[in-house]
Amino acid sequence: MYSTHREYELPADAKLQASKGYFLRFDEISRLLHFLAEHREQSRNSHESVMAATGLSKHHVQSLVSLASGLGLVLPIVYRATKLGLLIHDHDLFFDDVGTLWLCHYHISSNPRYVVWNRMTNTILPGAQRPIGSEASNEFADLRAQFSEKSVNKHVPKEILAFFNAYAEQYFSRLHYLKETNGRYQLRDSSALVPPLILMCTLLSYRDQYAPGASGLDIGTLSSADNSPGRLLNLREGQVRELLDQLHRTDLLTIESKADLDQVRFRQDLTVTEVLSRYYRER
């Protein structure tokens, strides 16, 4: 178990709410992606055009774009789909594939900017000795150093509610990531299976964000470090190693386990979208 009592280095652009008071609904994400994909040649899309296309209010669209940005699907401000968003639109628009959902979960959970999602998945839930609920907001008291007490007290509980709703009521429930008992939550002992190629996508995302340019990474780090695929996908080290062994039999990575080496090495030119494209072709 990880201790929830720790000091955090807060990024300058930290957000108290990705959801802005709305729940994460992937049917709305699909509508947004469809509109943006139809207008993929435009350098930017207006807020008003997204409102007209989705039929949602101004604040609802702001929430939707904020969440879609956290999931790695949309560029905020210019309202354009990312390469990842376009790829998912073209192959899994309705988010029926558990691999797509795992990748979206990893993106929003691994980014410290989305402070509630990041802490809930990295430390609070893994460190909880019993099911938790609204008292999880106590773990965010340090945010008052960067935000007003009023903002923290107002927005953090709402974001925690949106987080729990995403994994209990919305599409993230298909990941079997959380177990709910009388309105309280804890990590499951075993989540939905993570496809090997989706793990590979998260390995590359972790490398690109936290060790850019690295040709290899320690397997222990990939299994349990902050924001690592192992920790955020709720995988034990043995499960990570089993998936890595499967990937080792492809041309995507190699495992070096000898002397003082216990690491995986990546092809330098490999990208998340390239691996995800292969995943969709082979599924």
Contacts in CASP RR format, 6 or more apart in sequence:
PFRMAT RR
TARGET T0000
AUTHOR 0000-0000-0000
METHOD contacts of the structure
MODEL  1
MYSTHREYELPADAKLQASKGYFLRFDEISRLLHFLAEHREQSRNSHESV
MAATGLSKHHVQSLVSLASGLGLVLPIVYRATKLGLLIHDHDLFFDDVGT
LWLCHYHISSNPRYVVWNRMTNTILPGAQRPIGSEASNEFADLRAQFSEK
SVNKHVPKEILAFFNAYAEQYFSRLHYLKETNGRYQLRDSSALVPPLILM
CTLLSYRDQYAPGASGLDIGTLSSADNSPGRLLNLREGQVRELLDQLHRT
DLLTIESKADLDQVRFRQDLTVTEVLSRYYRER
1 126 0 8 1.000
1 127 0 8 1.000
1 128 0 8 1.000
1 129 0 8 1.000
2 122 0 8 1.000
2 123 0 8 1.000
2 126 0 8 1.000
2 127 0 8 1.000
3 123 0 8 1.000
3 127 0 8 1.000
4 123 0 8 1.000
4 124 0 8 1.000
4 127 0 8 1.000
4 128 0 8 1.000
4 139 0 8 1.000
6 123 0 8 1.000
7 142 0 8 1.000
8 112 0 8 1.000
8 119 0 8 1.000
8 142 0 8 1.000
9 112 0 8 1.000
10 112 0 8 1.000
10 115 0 8 1.000
10 142 0 8 1.000
10 143 0 8 1.000
10 145 0 8 1.000
10 146 0 8 1.000
11 112 0 8 1.000
11 113 0 8 1.000
13 113 0 8 1.000
14 112 0 8 1.000
14 113 0 8 1.000
14 115 0 8 1.000
14 143 0 8 1.000
14 146 0 8 1.000
15 66 0 8 1.000
15 113 0 8 1.000
15 114 0 8 1.000
15 115 0 8 1.000
16 115 0 8 1.000
16 116 0 8 1.000
16 143 0 8 1.000
16 147 0 8 1.000
16 151 0 8 1.000
16 152 0 8 1.000
16 155 0 8 1.000
16 156 0 8 1.000
16 159 0 8 1.000
17 66 0 8 1.000
17 116 0 8 1.000
17 155 0 8 1.000
17 158 0 8 1.000
17 159 0 8 1.000
17 162 0 8 1.000
18 66 0 8 1.000
18 67 0 8 1.000
18 69 0 8 1.000
18 70 0 8 1.000
18 108 0 8 1.000
18 114 0 8 1.000
18 116 0 8 1.000
18 117 0 8 1.000
18 159 0 8 1.000
18 162 0 8 1.000
19 63 0 8 1.000
19 66 0 8 1.000
19 67 0 8 1.000
19 158 0 8 1.000
19 159 0 8 1.000
19 162 0 8 1.000
20 59 0 8 1.000
20 62 0 8 1.000
20 63 0 8 1.000
20 66 0 8 1.000
21 63 0 8 1.000
21 158 0 8 1.000
21 159 0 8 1.000
21 162 0 8 1.000
22 60 0 8 1.000
22 63 0 8 1.000
22 64 0 8 1.000
22 67 0 8 1.000
22 162 0 8 1.000
23 162 0 8 1.000
23 165 0 8 1.000
23 166 0 8 1.000
23 169 0 8 1.000
23 170 0 8 1.000
24 67 0 8 1.000
24 162 0 8 1.000
24 165 0 8 1.000
24 166 0 8 1.000
24 170 0 8 1.000
24 171 0 8 1.000
24 172 0 8 1.000
25 170 0 8 1.000
26 94 0 8 1.000
26 95 0 8 1.000
26 170 0 8 1.000
26 171 0 8 1.000
27 94 0 8 1.000
28 54 0 8 1.000
28 56 0 8 1.000
28 64 0 8 1.000
29 64 0 8 1.000
29 67 0 8 1.000
29 68 0 8 1.000
29 71 0 8 1.000
29 73 0 8 1.000
29 95 0 8 1.000
30 93 0 8 1.000
30 94 0 8 1.000
30 95 0 8 1.000
31 53 0 8 1.000
31 54 0 8 1.000
32 50 0 8 1.000
32 54 0 8 1.000
32 64 0 8 1.000
32 65 0 8 1.000
32 68 0 8 1.000
32 74 0 8 1.000
33 68 0 8 1.000
33 73 0 8 1.000
33 74 0 8 1.000
33 81 0 8 1.000
33 85 0 8 1.000
33 86 0 8 1.000
33 88 0 8 1.000
33 89 0 8 1.000
33 93 0 8 1.000
34 89 0 8 1.000
34 93 0 8 1.000
35 45 0 8 1.000
35 49 0 8 1.000
35 50 0 8 1.000
35 53 0 8 1.000
35 54 0 8 1.000
36 45 0 8 1.000
36 50 0 8 1.000
36 74 0 8 1.000
36 79 0 8 1.000
36 80 0 8 1.000
36 81 0 8 1.000
36 89 0 8 1.000
37 81 0 8 1.000
37 86 0 8 1.000
37 89 0 8 1.000
37 90 0 8 1.000
39 45 0 8 1.000
39 49 0 8 1.000
40 80 0 8 1.000
40 81 0 8 1.000
40 86 0 8 1.000
42 80 0 8 1.000
43 78 0 8 1.000
43 80 0 8 1.000
44 77 0 8 1.000
44 78 0 8 1.000
44 79 0 8 1.000
44 80 0 8 1.000
45 78 0 8 1.000
45 79 0 8 1.000
45 80 0 8 1.000
46 79 0 8 1.000
47 58 0 8 1.000
47 61 0 8 1.000
47 62 0 8 1.000
47 79 0 8 1.000
49 79 0 8 1.000
50 56 0 8 1.000
50 61 0 8 1.000
50 65 0 8 1.000
50 79 0 8 1.000
51 57 0 8 1.000
51 58 0 8 1.000
51 61 0 8 1.000
54 61 0 8 1.000
54 64 0 8 1.000
56 64 0 8 1.000
65 74 0 8 1.000
65 76 0 8 1.000
65 79 0 8 1.000
66 76 0 8 1.000
67 108 0 8 1.000
68 74 0 8 1.000
69 75 0 8 1.000
69 76 0 8 1.000
70 107 0 8 1.000
70 108 0 8 1.000
70 111 0 8 1.000
70 114 0 8 1.000
71 104 0 8 1.000
71 107 0 8 1.000
71 108 0 8 1.000
72 82 0 8 1.000
72 84 0 8 1.000
72 85 0 8 1.000
72 104 0 8 1.000
72 107 0 8 1.000
72 108 0 8 1.000
73 81 0 8 1.000
73 82 0 8 1.000
73 84 0 8 1.000
73 85 0 8 1.000
73 88 0 8 1.000
73 104 0 8 1.000
74 80 0 8 1.000
74 81 0 8 1.000
74 82 0 8 1.000
74 85 0 8 1.000
75 81 0 8 1.000
75 82 0 8 1.000
81 89 0 8 1.000
83 273 0 8 1.000
84 103 0 8 1.000
84 272 0 8 1.000
84 273 0 8 1.000
84 276 0 8 1.000
87 273 0 8 1.000
87 276 0 8 1.000
87 277 0 8 1.000
87 280 0 8 1.000
88 95 0 8 1.000
88 100 0 8 1.000
88 276 0 8 1.000
91 277 0 8 1.000
91 280 0 8 1.000
92 100 0 8 1.000
92 280 0 8 1.000
95 101 0 8 1.000
95 104 0 8 1.000
95 171 0 8 1.000
97 280 0 8 1.000
97 283 0 8 1.000
98 174 0 8 1.000
98 175 0 8 1.000
98 192 0 8 1.000
98 193 0 8 1.000
98 195 0 8 1.000
99 194 0 8 1.000
99 195 0 8 1.000
99 198 0 8 1.000
99 279 0 8 1.000
101 171 0 8 1.000
101 172 0 8 1.000
101 174 0 8 1.000
101 175 0 8 1.000
102 175 0 8 1.000
102 192 0 8 1.000
102 194 0 8 1.000
102 195 0 8 1.000
102 198 0 8 1.000
102 202 0 8 1.000
102 233 0 8 1.000
103 198 0 8 1.000
103 201 0 8 1.000
103 202 0 8 1.000
103 276 0 8 1.000
105 172 0 8 1.000
105 175 0 8 1.000
105 177 0 8 1.000
105 232 0 8 1.000
105 233 0 8 1.000
106 201 0 8 1.000
106 202 0 8 1.000
106 205 0 8 1.000
106 229 0 8 1.000
106 232 0 8 1.000
106 233 0 8 1.000
107 205 0 8 1.000
108 114 0 8 1.000
108 117 0 8 1.000
109 117 0 8 1.000
109 118 0 8 1.000
109 120 0 8 1.000
109 121 0 8 1.000
109 122 0 8 1.000
109 227 0 8 1.000
109 232 0 8 1.000
110 118 0 8 1.000
110 202 0 8 1.000
110 205 0 8 1.000
110 206 0 8 1.000
110 209 0 8 1.000
110 227 0 8 1.000
110 232 0 8 1.000
111 117 0 8 1.000
111 118 0 8 1.000
111 209 0 8 1.000
112 118 0 8 1.000
112 227 0 8 1.000
115 140 0 8 1.000
115 143 0 8 1.000
116 140 0 8 1.000
116 156 0 8 1.000
116 159 0 8 1.000
116 160 0 8 1.000
116 163 0 8 1.000
117 159 0 8 1.000
117 163 0 8 1.000
118 227 0 8 1.000
119 139 0 8 1.000
119 140 0 8 1.000
120 136 0 8 1.000
120 160 0 8 1.000
120 163 0 8 1.000
121 231 0 8 1.000
121 232 0 8 1.000
122 226 0 8 1.000
122 227 0 8 1.000
122 231 0 8 1.000
122 232 0 8 1.000
123 139 0 8 1.000
124 132 0 8 1.000
124 136 0 8 1.000
124 139 0 8 1.000
125 132 0 8 1.000
125 178 0 8 1.000
125 185 0 8 1.000
125 186 0 8 1.000
125 187 0 8 1.000
126 187 0 8 1.000
126 231 0 8 1.000
128 186 0 8 1.000
128 187 0 8 1.000
130 186 0 8 1.000
131 179 0 8 1.000
131 181 0 8 1.000
131 182 0 8 1.000
131 183 0 8 1.000
131 184 0 8 1.000
131 185 0 8 1.000
131 186 0 8 1.000
132 184 0 8 1.000
132 185 0 8 1.000
132 186 0 8 1.000
133 160 0 8 1.000
133 164 0 8 1.000
133 183 0 8 1.000
133 184 0 8 1.000
133 185 0 8 1.000
134 157 0 8 1.000
134 160 0 8 1.000
134 161 0 8 1.000
136 160 0 8 1.000
137 156 0 8 1.000
137 157 0 8 1.000
137 160 0 8 1.000
140 152 0 8 1.000
140 156 0 8 1.000
141 152 0 8 1.000
143 152 0 8 1.000
143 156 0 8 1.000
144 152 0 8 1.000
164 178 0 8 1.000
164 180 0 8 1.000
164 185 0 8 1.000
166 172 0 8 1.000
167 173 0 8 1.000
167 175 0 8 1.000
167 177 0 8 1.000
167 178 0 8 1.000
167 185 0 8 1.000
168 178 0 8 1.000
168 180 0 8 1.000
168 185 0 8 1.000
174 192 0 8 1.000
175 191 0 8 1.000
175 192 0 8 1.000
176 188 0 8 1.000
176 190 0 8 1.000
176 191 0 8 1.000
176 192 0 8 1.000
177 187 0 8 1.000
177 188 0 8 1.000
177 191 0 8 1.000
177 192 0 8 1.000
177 234 0 8 1.000
178 185 0 8 1.000
178 186 0 8 1.000
178 187 0 8 1.000
178 188 0 8 1.000
179 185 0 8 1.000
179 186 0 8 1.000
179 187 0 8 1.000
179 188 0 8 1.000
187 234 0 8 1.000
188 234 0 8 1.000
191 233 0 8 1.000
191 234 0 8 1.000
191 235 0 8 1.000
194 233 0 8 1.000
194 235 0 8 1.000
194 243 0 8 1.000
195 279 0 8 1.000
195 283 0 8 1.000
196 243 0 8 1.000
196 246 0 8 1.000
196 247 0 8 1.000
197 247 0 8 1.000
197 252 0 8 1.000
197 275 0 8 1.000
197 276 0 8 1.000
197 278 0 8 1.000
197 279 0 8 1.000
197 282 0 8 1.000
198 276 0 8 1.000
198 279 0 8 1.000
199 229 0 8 1.000
199 233 0 8 1.000
199 240 0 8 1.000
199 243 0 8 1.000
199 244 0 8 1.000
199 247 0 8 1.000
200 247 0 8 1.000
200 252 0 8 1.000
200 253 0 8 1.000
200 275 0 8 1.000
201 272 0 8 1.000
201 275 0 8 1.000
201 276 0 8 1.000
201 279 0 8 1.000
202 229 0 8 1.000
202 232 0 8 1.000
202 233 0 8 1.000
203 217 0 8 1.000
203 222 0 8 1.000
203 229 0 8 1.000
203 253 0 8 1.000
203 264 0 8 1.000
203 266 0 8 1.000
204 266 0 8 1.000
204 270 0 8 1.000
204 271 0 8 1.000
204 272 0 8 1.000
204 275 0 8 1.000
205 272 0 8 1.000
206 217 0 8 1.000
206 222 0 8 1.000
206 227 0 8 1.000
206 228 0 8 1.000
206 229 0 8 1.000
207 213 0 8 1.000
207 214 0 8 1.000
207 216 0 8 1.000
207 217 0 8 1.000
207 266 0 8 1.000
208 272 0 8 1.000
209 227 0 8 1.000
210 227 0 8 1.000
211 217 0 8 1.000
213 268 0 8 1.000
214 266 0 8 1.000
215 265 0 8 1.000
215 266 0 8 1.000
215 268 0 8 1.000
216 263 0 8 1.000
216 264 0 8 1.000
216 265 0 8 1.000
216 266 0 8 1.000
217 263 0 8 1.000
217 264 0 8 1.000
217 266 0 8 1.000
218 262 0 8 1.000
218 263 0 8 1.000
219 237 0 8 1.000
219 240 0 8 1.000
219 241 0 8 1.000
219 244 0 8 1.000
219 255 0 8 1.000
219 257 0 8 1.000
219 262 0 8 1.000
219 263 0 8 1.000
219 264 0 8 1.000
220 237 0 8 1.000
220 240 0 8 1.000
220 262 0 8 1.000
221 228 0 8 1.000
222 228 0 8 1.000
222 229 0 8 1.000
222 230 0 8 1.000
222 240 0 8 1.000
222 264 0 8 1.000
223 229 0 8 1.000
223 230 0 8 1.000
223 231 0 8 1.000
223 235 0 8 1.000
223 236 0 8 1.000
223 237 0 8 1.000
223 238 0 8 1.000
223 240 0 8 1.000
223 241 0 8 1.000
224 230 0 8 1.000
224 231 0 8 1.000
224 237 0 8 1.000
225 231 0 8 1.000
229 235 0 8 1.000
229 240 0 8 1.000
230 237 0 8 1.000
230 239 0 8 1.000
230 240 0 8 1.000
235 243 0 8 1.000
244 253 0 8 1.000
244 255 0 8 1.000
244 264 0 8 1.000
245 255 0 8 1.000
247 253 0 8 1.000
247 264 0 8 1.000
248 254 0 8 1.000
248 255 0 8 1.000
251 267 0 8 1.000
252 266 0 8 1.000
252 267 0 8 1.000
252 270 0 8 1.000
252 275 0 8 1.000
253 264 0 8 1.000
253 265 0 8 1.000
253 266 0 8 1.000
253 267 0 8 1.000
254 264 0 8 1.000
254 265 0 8 1.000
255 263 0 8 1.000
255 264 0 8 1.000
255 265 0 8 1.000
256 262 0 8 1.000
256 263 0 8 1.000
256 264 0 8 1.000
256 265 0 8 1.000
257 263 0 8 1.000
END
